[in-house]
Amino acid sequence: MRTNPLSPRASAHLDMVRGTAALAVMLEHVRSLFFVNYSHVLTRNSLVGGAYLLTSLGHQAVLVFFVLSGFFISRSVLDSFRKSRWSWRVFLVNRLTRLLLVLVPGLVLCALWDRVGMILPEASRFYYQAIPNFGTETIAGNSSVSIFVGNLLFLQSIFFPSFGSAKPLWSLSYELWYYMLFPILLLVFVSRLPGAKRLAYAIVGSAIFLMVGRDIALLFLVWLAGAGVGLVHDMRPQFVQRTSAAWYTYCLGAFGLVGLLVVKVRLKEGLASDFMVAASFLPAMYVLVEASSSVVNPAYAALARMLSSFSYSLYVAHLPLLIFIRTCLGHVPRWEFDFKHIVYGVAIASVVAAYSFGISRLTEARTDVVRRALLRHRKTAT
């Protein structure tokens, strides 16, 4: 079975989803840090309620990342298996370069922002106490060298908390171990390796499942759902080839968004709601993937490509700076959701986005260059 390439329109759609998901995570943190909770809003109406709902989808956006990751990574792995070119070395260089090139400077910058923030007059409220809406752990309590190293080894959410104020890093350990588990499953169940090697891979895979724990192991199903979309795309059902995707792209896109909102409103966050989020997103994603037209609005494609190009840097780097800015504001109470303060919030979000974009130009944008250099160096050395 061959790997069907994505059309320019499908690529643009998926870039937009990835970029929008990263923005959703940041906007939830902006709203949670700077604005009053909805229960304290003085003037409530459907517009304000909708804005609060749309800026509370950060966790759901991470699940969308998992589905997208499953789609893209599984296609790359399966393609190498089909062509008998599978190599752990190439795979690990590709994946670890992608993750560490942003994670390492992200952790260093987090440590710097936190250290400076801890000497500000209001540091006790934000660094030495739990921040409302951000769990019960303190930034200072999670800033040790051992936690820093644990995050570099992708052991956060397993043996360590996320380092300092970089709370979104919890999902990176999920990603790394899903990257490892997928090819291991293929080597155990699909490859033609000798029985002893397959048994060895089965033992390693079982050890990883035991190490990561129940929640991470179960959410691997969400990641695999993205891989399933890729498999269905490569099988390319005939009815999809004959049907224009335009009209049901919008219908299923709307269905996916409504599904996310219903899950958010009706279900508490947990494994059940996580699976429902994935189930809501999958039909919409499948239609986006099957968008067959090569015609795409240039402005839309450029915006989608730009947002996607720094989505990972934005995800990793935004929160330490946001918390530092909030600490700099001192004793100012959290804002009402009115026009003036919305403008302030947009301005802060824009500054943080620009900061993350700048980081991405030095890190994320150089991923392919670093990968090629590492692989070329290894090839020359051998």
C-alpha positions in Angstrom: 0.0 0.0 0.0 1.5 3.3 -1.1 1.5 6.5 0.9 -0.8 9.1 -0.8 0.7 12.6 -0.7 -1.4 15.4 0.8 -2.7 18.0 -1.6 -1.6 21.7 -1.1 -5.1 22.4 0.2 -5.0 19.6 2.8 -1.5 20.6 3.9 -2.7 24.2 4.4 -5.7 23.0 6.4 -3.5 20.9 8.7 -1.0 23.7 9.1 -3.9 26.0 10.2 -5.2 23.4 12.7 -1.7 23.0 14.2 -1.1 26.8 14.5 -4.6 27.5 15.8 -4.2 24.7 18.5 -1.0 26.3 19.8 -2.7 29.7 19.9 -5.6 28.1 21.8 -3.2 26.9 24.5 -1.6 30.4 24.8 -4.9 32.2 24.9 -6.3 30.1 27.6 -3.3 31.0 29.7 -3.6 34.7 28.9 -7.2 34.7 30.0 -6.6 32.6 33.1 -3.7 34.8 34.3 -5.0 38.2 33.5 -8.8 38.0 33.5 -11.3 37.2 36.2 -12.9 33.8 36.2 -16.3 33.6 34.4 -18.1 33.2 37.7 -16.9 36.7 38.7 -17.7 38.4 35.5 -20.0 41.4 36.2 -21.6 41.7 32.8 -22.5 38.2 31.4 -24.0 37.6 28.0 -23.7 35.1 25.2 -20.8 36.9 23.6 -18.7 37.0 26.8 -19.7 33.4 27.6 -18.6 32.3 24.1 -15.3 34.1 24.4 -14.6 32.4 27.8 -15.6 29.0 26.3 -13.3 29.5 23.3 -10.4 30.5 25.5 -10.8 27.4 27.7 -9.9 24.8 25.1 -6.2 24.6 25.8 -6.3 21.0 27.0 -8.5 20.0 24.1 -6.0 21.6 21.7 -3.2 19.4 23.1 -5.4 16.3 22.2 -5.6 17.7 18.7 -1.8 17.8 18.7 -1.7 14.2 19.6 -4.0 13.2 16.7 -2.0 15.3 14.3 1.2 13.8 15.6 -0.1 10.3 15.2 -1.1 11.1 11.6 2.2 12.6 10.5 4.7 10.4 12.4 2.9 7.1 11.6 2.9 8.0 7.9 6.7 8.6 8.0 7.3 5.4 9.9 5.0 3.2 7.8 6.6 4.6 4.6 10.1 3.6 5.8 8.8 0.1 6.6 7.1 -0.3 3.2 10.3 0.7 1.5 12.4 -1.6 3.8 14.4 1.5 4.9 13.6 1.5 8.6 16.4 2.8 10.7 16.3 3.5 14.4 19.2 5.9 14.0 17.5 8.0 11.3 14.2 7.9 13.2 15.7 9.0 16.5 17.8 11.8 14.9 14.7 13.1 13.2 12.5 13.0 16.2 14.9 14.1 18.9 16.2 16.9 16.8 12.6 18.1 16.4 11.9 17.9 20.1 15.2 19.0 21.7 16.1 21.8 19.4 13.2 23.8 21.0 13.0 22.1 24.3 16.6 22.8 25.4 16.5 26.6 24.9 12.9 26.6 26.1 14.0 25.1 29.4 17.0 27.5 29.7 14.8 30.5 29.0 12.2 29.3 31.4 14.9 29.1 34.1 16.0 32.6 33.3 12.5 34.1 33.4 11.7 32.3 36.6 15.0 33.4 38.3 14.4 37.0 37.4 10.7 36.7 38.4 11.5 35.3 41.8 13.2 38.6 42.8 10.3 40.8 41.9 8.2 42.4 44.7 5.2 40.2 43.9 7.2 37.0 43.4 5.6 35.3 46.5 2.1 35.4 44.8 3.2 33.8 41.6 6.4 31.8 42.2 6.2 30.7 45.8 2.5 30.0 46.0 0.2 28.1 43.7 -1.2 30.3 41.0 -5.1 30.1 40.8 -6.2 28.1 37.7 -2.8 26.5 37.4 -2.9 23.6 39.9 -1.5 23.3 43.4 2.3 23.1 42.7 4.6 26.1 43.0 7.1 27.3 40.4 9.9 27.6 42.9 9.2 24.1 44.2 9.5 22.6 40.6 12.7 24.5 39.7 15.4 22.0 40.9 18.2 20.7 38.7 16.9 17.2 38.9 13.5 18.3 37.5 15.3 20.2 34.8 17.2 17.1 33.8 14.1 14.9 34.1 12.3 17.2 31.6 15.3 16.9 29.2 14.9 13.2 29.4 11.1 13.4 28.8 10.2 12.0 32.2 7.9 14.8 33.2 4.4 13.5 34.0 6.0 10.2 34.8 8.7 10.7 37.5 8.9 14.5 37.6 6.6 17.5 37.2 7.0 20.0 34.4 10.0 22.3 35.1 9.3 25.7 36.7 6.7 27.7 35.0 6.8 25.7 31.8 3.7 23.7 32.7 2.7 22.8 29.1 5.8 20.6 28.9 3.8 17.7 30.4 2.6 16.6 26.9 6.2 16.3 25.5 6.8 13.1 27.5 3.6 11.7 26.0 4.8 12.5 22.5 8.3 11.1 22.9 7.1 7.7 24.3 4.4 7.5 21.6 7.1 8.0 19.0 9.0 5.0 20.5 6.0 2.8 21.0 4.6 2.9 17.4 7.6 1.5 15.6 8.1 -1.1 18.4 4.5 -2.3 17.8 5.2 -2.6 14.1 8.4 -4.5 14.8 6.6 -6.9 17.1 3.4 -7.5 15.1 4.2 -6.6 11.4 7.9 -7.1 10.8 9.5 -10.3 9.6 12.2 -10.2 12.3 13.3 -13.5 14.0 11.1 -14.5 16.9 13.8 -13.7 19.5 14.1 -10.1 18.3 10.4 -9.6 18.2 10.2 -11.0 21.8 12.9 -8.5 22.8 10.9 -5.6 21.3 7.8 -6.9 23.0 9.6 -6.8 26.4 10.9 -3.3 25.7 7.4 -2.1 24.6 5.8 -3.6 27.7 8.4 -2.0 29.9 7.6 1.4 28.4 3.9 0.9 28.9 4.5 0.1 32.5 6.9 3.0 33.0 4.6 5.7 31.6 1.5 4.6 33.6 -2.1 4.1 32.8 -3.2 7.6 31.6 -0.3 8.1 29.1 -0.7 4.5 27.9 -4.5 4.9 27.4 -4.1 8.2 25.5 -1.8 6.4 23.1 -5.1 5.3 21.6 -5.8 9.0 20.7 -2.4 9.2 19.0 -3.1 5.9 17.2 -6.5 7.4 16.0 -4.4 9.9 14.0 -2.4 7.1 12.6 -5.7 5.5 11.6 -6.7 8.6 9.6 -3.4 8.2 7.7 -4.1 4.6 6.9 -7.6 5.3 5.7 -6.2 8.2 3.6 -3.7 5.8 2.0 -6.4 3.3 1.2 -8.3 6.2 -0.5 -11.9 5.0 -0.7 -13.3 5.4 -4.2 -16.3 7.6 -3.1 -13.8 10.2 -1.8 -12.0 10.4 -5.1 -15.3 11.1 -6.9 -16.7 13.6 -4.5 -15.9 17.2 -4.1 -14.7 17.8 -0.5 -15.8 21.4 -0.3 -19.3 21.2 1.1 -18.7 18.5 3.7 -15.4 20.0 4.8 -17.3 22.8 6.3 -20.1 20.6 7.7 -17.7 18.2 9.5 -15.5 21.1 10.5 -18.5 22.6 12.2 -19.4 19.2 13.7 -15.9 18.8 15.1 -15.9 22.3 16.8 -19.4 21.8 18.2 -18.3 18.4 19.5 -15.3 20.0 21.3 -17.5 22.6 22.9 -20.2 20.1 24.0 -17.5 17.9 25.6 -16.0 21.0 27.3 -19.3 22.1 28.7 -20.8 18.7 29.6 -17.9 16.6 30.7 -15.2 17.1 33.3 -11.7 16.8 32.0 -10.5 13.2 32.2 -9.9 10.2 30.0 -13.6 10.0 29.0 -13.7 13.5 27.8 -10.3 13.2 26.1 -11.6 10.3 24.0 -14.7 12.2 23.2 -12.6 15.2 22.0 -10.6 12.9 19.7 -13.8 11.3 18.4 -15.2 14.7 17.6 -12.1 15.9 15.8 -11.4 12.8 13.8 -14.2 13.1 11.1 -13.3 16.7 10.5 -9.6 15.9 10.3 -10.3 13.1 7.8 -12.2 15.5 5.5 -9.4 18.0 5.7 -6.9 15.3 4.8 -8.9 14.3 1.8 -9.2 17.8 0.4 -8.0 16.9 -3.0 -7.9 20.3 -4.7 -4.5 21.8 -5.5 -6.1 25.3 -5.5 -5.7 27.1 -2.2 -6.0 30.7 -1.3 -2.4 32.0 -1.2 -3.0 34.3 1.7 -4.7 31.5 3.7 -1.8 29.1 2.9 0.8 31.7 3.9 -0.9 32.4 7.2 -1.4 28.7 7.9 2.3 28.0 7.1 3.5 30.8 9.3 1.4 29.8 12.3 2.4 26.2 12.0 6.1 27.2 11.6 6.4 28.4 15.2 3.5 26.4 16.8 5.9 24.2 18.8 8.1 27.1 20.0 4.9 29.0 21.0 3.7 26.0 23.0 7.0 25.5 24.8 8.0 29.2 25.4 4.9 31.2 26.1 3.9 30.6 29.7 7.2 31.6 31.5 7.0 35.0 29.8 3.3 35.4 30.5 3.8 34.6 34.2 6.7 37.0 34.4 4.6 39.8 32.8 1.8 39.1 35.2 4.2 39.3 38.2 5.5 42.6 36.9 1.9 44.0 37.1 2.1 43.5 40.8 -1.0 43.8 42.9 -3.3 44.8 40.0 -6.4 42.6 40.3 -7.4 40.4 37.4 -9.3 42.3 34.8 -12.9 42.4 33.9 -13.7 41.2 30.4 -14.3 44.6 28.8 -13.0 46.3 25.6 -10.1 48.1 27.2 -8.8 45.0 28.9 -9.4 42.8 25.9 -7.1 45.2 24.0 -4.5 44.8 26.8 -4.8 41.0 26.6 -4.4 41.0 22.8 -1.3 43.2 23.1 0.2 40.9 25.7 -0.6 37.8 23.6 0.9 39.5 20.5 4.2 40.3 22.4 4.4 36.7 23.6 3.6 35.4 20.1 6.3 37.6 18.6 8.8 36.5 21.2 8.0 32.8 20.4 8.3 33.5 16.7 11.8 34.9 17.2 12.8 31.8 19.2 11.5 29.6 16.4 13.6 31.4 13.8 16.7 30.3 15.8 15.5 26.8 16.6 12.4 25.3 15.0 13.1 26.8 11.6 16.6 25.1 11.6 15.3 21.6 12.3 15.9 20.2 8.8 19.4 21.8 8.6 20.4 20.3 11.9 19.0 16.9 11.0 20.8 16.8 7.7 24.1 17.8 9.4 23.8 15.1 12.0 22.9 12.4 9.6 25.7 13.5 7.2 28.2 13.6 10.0 27.3 10.1 11.1 27.5 8.8 7.5 30.9 10.4 7.0 32.2 9.1 10.3 31.2 5.5 9.4 
